[in-house]
Amino acid sequence: VLLAASAFAVAASAQDLTIYDDALRNDFVPGYSYNGTVNFTNATPIRAGSASIAFTGSGNGAVSFPNELRSFDTTQYAGLRFQVHGGSTGAQQLRLQVYSDLGATLARDVELDGFIAGGSVAANQWRAVDVRFAQLASPFSGGFKRLDIQIEGNGAQPTFYLDDVALIAAQARIFVDGFE
């Protein structure tokens, strides 16, 4: 029996890349966070494992996730996923900043409430955050080396917590038999 050549697409099995799960992973390094106190080995609250990230900041402080060894691209990674906990007060106003290098070349800056399950950082509970670069008001494509979770405003905000931080793998399409 001869089968006619057919073109069909299947999703490639790309994998998310862990940035933080109890510790920084995959060559992401500490030392770039600013205007606040960051603890990458916080014991409580934790979503999974044995630690979370605690950040207490002011004056637009941020938890930074830089990678000094390699760059990433939106063709490989479609976005950022993490869990956020608002401590006993919640309602922190947070932004995602995407940097094309380790310094101050800001590629995108977006307010996060619209990407947080339930619409905002909640008191005493973990909420999922899923930011797809292509779905931003001004879609982002290109390379990046650093991601910051920044507090909004010039005043102090209550401590918030992060856990299970990962880059979301782009779902490449593979065409069988070379047909597109």
Secondary structure as UniProt FT lines:
FT   STRAND          9..11
FT   STRAND          17..20
FT   TURN            26..27
FT   STRAND          34..42
FT   TURN            49..50
FT   STRAND          52..67
FT   STRAND          72..73
FT   TURN            74..76
FT   STRAND          77..85
FT   TURN            87..89
FT   STRAND          94..99
FT   STRAND          106..111
FT   HELIX           113..115
FT   TURN            117..118
FT   TURN            123..124
FT   STRAND          126..132
FT   HELIX           133..135
FT   STRAND          143..144
FT   STRAND          146..151
FT   STRAND          157..169
FT   STRAND          173..175
FT   HELIX           176..178
//
